[in-house]
Each structure stands twice: as structure tokens, then as C-alpha cells.
Amino acid sequence: MSVYTSLCHAEIESILSAYQLTPLIHYSGISAGIENTNYLLQTAQGDFVLTLYEHLKASEVMPYLDLLVQLGLHESYYPAPLADTRHEYLQITAAKPAALFKCLPGKSVQQATRHQLQSVATALGRFHLHSAQMAFSNKNPRNIAWIQDVAKQVSPYLSVEDAQLLQAELQYQLQHSIQHLPRGIIHADLFKDNVLFVEEHLTGMLDFYAACHDCYLLDIAITLNDWCVDARGLYDHQRQVDFISAYQQHRVITYVEQKLLPALLRRACLRFWLSRVEHKLNPREGEITQEKDPQFFKNLLLQHRQCYAY
């Protein structure tokens, strides 16, 4: 959600006119995230978020928007796209697909309370249940094959120690198949900066553009790896227990899933370590950009390897 495409006041107001939301009072770029361009728009009718999709074609964006429309029928905290006066969800601006969303209330947190953690677990469990009936078949582009490919690309740029860690973890992951685990639509990026709260109340579950069809346990592991880490970067296993307990009020985690959770915690670390290394080596140009530190997930991977050495 960095700003890669700069728009002027007139261009944004032209988009808003398709929704009968003019005049535009003020707009500003949103720096959080790294994939799309986002603007916060202030109008007399309220605040909105305009998203320009930097790496997707219009035909590729529509499945995500359709998913959000379906999810919006279940919960108010999903960012369902707005339809314009022609009942269309997608716009084209600056030669890129774009969509407009109502700005959800609340803000993200740096360290979650126990109640906030359990609220996220509940929302994820409900999402997995709701999405089971929805049509969305995008495969996970960041699967084990992608991990192998990126590992080859970045290894020459790593220290000897990091390259050895990468190779050892990759070998471990190749020994653990996840194809037999329960599967469906997953969020795949449910970090703290993608969830909004008003005090203890969850008000926003954002950024579904990594959503794909994969095993639910991977989604759980990705989420745990962010929400169960304290301010010192240490993984808190009691928070994991609290999360799993709340999640299972909505979808029961099978015995096989429980056995493979340690491996998936490690795989999720490996996936985000590599993606952040790749992004650091190949930064995208943007007016406002946010680079995320690969070291966080390398350190977390080392913790999991020490705790779950099997």
C-alpha cells in the first residue's frame, strides 16, 4: 500500500464523480504495505480509500473484488468495494485498475491485547467457514515451488551462515507435504497492519490481495507468526494457545494439522523471510514506500527451529 502512482486532485475527483461523491476535500497517500497504491480521500459524504493495483490486470483484480463483495454479506469489517453509478466495482485510472472502498473505522495495533488476539482468531475461523462456500480458486503463488525458486535467486547475496540456514530449512520443508491438509480460501497475509480495532472491537480485516486456495493451517501459521510475537521479537507460546482456543470455537483443527503446525510455522517464516529479501534486493520505485526487515522472520525461524527441531 505504498504510493507508486501519483494522482492529482482533479484525477481523483474525476473518479469520485462516478460514485457521486464529489467534491473532494483532501487526499493523501497511505504508506503502509508494499504492493498497491492507496490514497485516503476525504469528502463531504465521508472518508474513502482508493486503491490502484500496480501489478494486476483488471481481469485479475475482479476475482478479489468479487470475493470481498461476498464476504461483505457476512461481516461489516470486510472492505467490500463500492459500486459506481453504473453498478461497476472496477475503474481504470492512470492506465491501471482501481477500486473505491469505504474507509473502515479504527487503527492497527503494535502489540495486541489477549482479547484482540482472540478476536482475530475468531475472525479467521469465521472467514475459513464462510469462504468454503465461495467461488475463488486462485492458487497460492508463494508455494513451495516459489520458495525453491527464490531461494536459488537470493542465495548468492546472503552471508554464508544465512545461505546454510536457508538450505537446511528448505530441505526440512521438502520432507513435509501439506497437500493432504484441509484446504480452502485463505487470507495469507493477516498481519497486525491488516486488522483495525476501535479499542477492543475488531472493525477491519483488510488486504485480501494475497488470498488464495491453500491449506487453512498455513493461514493460521502466518497469522500466529505476527500476532504471537512480543515487543522483543520473542514468540509467545501462551498467546498461541489463546489463539488456537478461540479459532477452534468456529473450525476444529484436526489432529494431523496440530502435528504439522510446527513445520508450517517454520514454512511461513521461510516464505516471508525470502519475500522480504527479494524485495530488498529488487526494490520498486514509489513516491512513498515501506520496506520491511527480512531479519524479523529469519530470527523467528531460528526460534522455531530451536523449539521444533523435529
N, C-alpha and C positions, 0 to 999 in steps of 0.2 A: 504493500500500500504506500509506496513512495510515489513521488511525482516525477514521472518520466516525460509526460506530455503536458506542456504548458498551454493553458487556455486563458483567453482574456474575458473580461466582464461580458462583452457582447456575445461571445460564443456560448457562454454558459446560460445567459438569459434567453438565447435562442432555443436552447434545449428545454429550458423550463417552460417556455411558451407552449410546447407540445403537450404539457401537462396542466396548462392554465394555472401556473404557479408564480407568474411574474407579479411584481418586479423583484429582481434580485437585490437584496440589501447588502450582503457582504459574502465573500467566499475566501477560503484559504485551503492550502494543500495540507494533506494529512501525511505525516512522515512515517507512521508505524507500518511494519511489514516491508516486503521486498519485491512483490510480484506485479501488482497493478498500480495504476494511478488513481488516487482518491482525492476528492475535494469535499469539504464541508460547506454546504450552502445555507445561508440564512435568508429566509423570505418572510413576507407578512403572514403566510399560511403555516409557518413552522420551519424547522431545520431538516435538511435532507443531505444524503450522501450521494455524490455522483461518482461512479466507478467506470474508468476506461480500461479495457482489457488489452494489455500490452503484448501478450504472447498467444492469444487465442483468436481464431476467426469467429465470425458471427455464428456459423453453424456449430462451432464447438462450445460457444457460450450458452446457447439455448438450453441444452440439457441441464446445466446447472441452475439456470433461472427457473425452468420447469420444476426441478426438484424443490427449490425454495418456495415456489408457489404452493406445491403440495404440502410441504412441511408447515407453511403458514396457516393451513387449515386446522392444525393440531395445537399449536402453541403461539402465543403472541411474541415470544422472544426470538423467533426466527426472522431474519431480514428479508421478507418477501419483496420482490421487485414491484414497483408501481407500474400500472398500465397507463399509457398516454390516452389522448382523446380518440385515437384510432384503435384502442384496446390492444396496443402492442407494448411489449416489455423491453424491446431492444431498440436502441438508437445507433446511429452512426455519426461520429463526430471526429474531426481530425483524422479521417480515414480509419478509425478504429471503432469496434463495437463498444457500446456504453449502455449503462442501465442506471436508473434512479431508485433510491431507497429512502424510506422514512428513517430519520436519524433516531435510533433507539436510545432511551434514557440510560444513564449510569456510566460507570467507568470501570476499566480493568484494575486489577489489584496486583501488587508486587508479591505479597505473601497472603495466602488465603486463610481465613478462619476455618475451624472444623466444619461449621455449618455451610460455609461457601463451598468447601471441598465436597461435602456430601450433596450439595445442590447440583454441582457439576456432574457428579457420578449419577445422580438421578436423571438429569437431562440427557446424558449419554445413553443410559439404559433405555429411556423412553424413545430416544432417536433411533436406536437399533431396532426397537419393536415397531415403531411407526414406519420406518423406511423399508421394512421387509415386504410391504405390500406395494411399494412404489417402483415405477419403471425407471431404472437408471443403471446402465450396465458398463460404465467406463471402467476399464481395468486399471489397476494400480501402476502408474508409470515409474514408481520408485520401488520396484520389487527387487528380488534377489539378483536378477539378471542385470538390472540397472546398477545395483551396488557393486557387482563384479566389474562392470564396465568402467564406472567412475573410479574404482579402486586402482585400476590399471592406469588411468589418466593422471591421478594425483600422486601416486606413489613416488615418482621421481622427484617431486617437490617437497616431500616430507623428510624429517630427520630420520636417521637410521632406526632409532628407537620407535618412532611413530609408524614407520613402514613395517617394522616387525610386528607391532601391535595390530596393525590393520590386517596383515596377512594371517596372523594367528586367529583373529576374531572371524575373519571370512571363512577360514577352514572350519571353525566351530559351527558357524551358521549353516554351512552347506551340509552338515551332518544332521540338521534338524528341519525336516519337512513340515510345512504348516498347511498343506493342501487339504488335509482331512478335517480341519477345524471348522466349526460353524462359521458361515460366511454371509455377507450381505453388504449393504451400503455402509461405509464408514466415513467419518469426518476427516481423519488422517492428519489433522493439524490443530487439535483442540488445546492450544496453549493458553496461558493466562491472558495474553493480549488479545485473544479472540473471544473472550467472555466478559460481559458487562454486569455490574451489580449496582443497585441502589441500596446502600448499607448491606444487609444480609440477603437481599432478594435478588435472584438472578433475573436480569432484564434483557440480556442479549447473548445469543450464541451465533458467532459471526464466521465469515470467511470459509465458505464451503467449496472453494475452488481447487482444493486438493482432494475433495471427496471422490471416492472410487469404490469398486466392488472388491472386497478383500475380507480377511477373517476379522471377526469382531475383536479378538484378543489383541491383535496388532493395534487397533484403535485404543483399547484400554491401556496398553503398554506405553504408547505415545503420550497419552494424557497423564498417566502416573509419573512419567519421567520429567514432567514440568511441575505438576501440582504437588508432588510429594518431596520436593527439594527445598531445603531451608535456605535462609539468607547466606549461609556459609558455603552453600553448594553441596551439602550432605543430604543423602537420600534418607527419608524418614519412613521406616517400615510400619510404624503405627498409623501414619496417615494412609499408607497403602491399605491397611486393614479396614480403616474407616471408609475409604473409597469403595472397596470391593463390597463391603457390607451394604452400603447404600445402593450401589449398582444392582446388586442381586435381588433387591426388592422388586425389580422390574424384569430382569432377564438373568436366569440362573447360569452361572459359569460352570461348565461341565468339569468333571474330574480330569479329563485329558487336557483341557485348557489350563486348569490350575497347574498341572505338571509342567506345561510348556511356558508358563508366564515368565520364569527367569530368562529363558532363551529369547523371548520376544522383547523383554526389557532391554536386553543387550542389542538385539537387532534394531530396535528403534533408535538407540544411541548411535549405532553404526551408521544408519541411514542419515540422521541429521548431522552427525559429525562430517560425513562426506559431502553432503549438500552445502554445508557452510564453508568447507574448504574449497569446494568447486566455485562457489560464489565469490570467495575472497580472491581466488586466482583469476577469475573472469568477471570482474565487476561490471554491472550495467550502468550506463550513463543515466543520471537523473538529476533534476533540479534539487530535490530533497530525497536523500536515500538513507537507509538504515542497514548497516552491516552487522550481522550477528556473529558472535565469537564462537569459532569451532571448538575452542578449548573447553567450553562448558560440557559438551557432550563427550569429548574424549575423557575428561575427568570422571564423568558419571559412568561411562563404560568401564573404566578401571575399577570403580567401586562395585559395580555389578559383577565384574569378573572375579573380584576378590570374595564377594559374598556368595556368588553362584558359580563355583569353579567347575561344576559338572556339565 
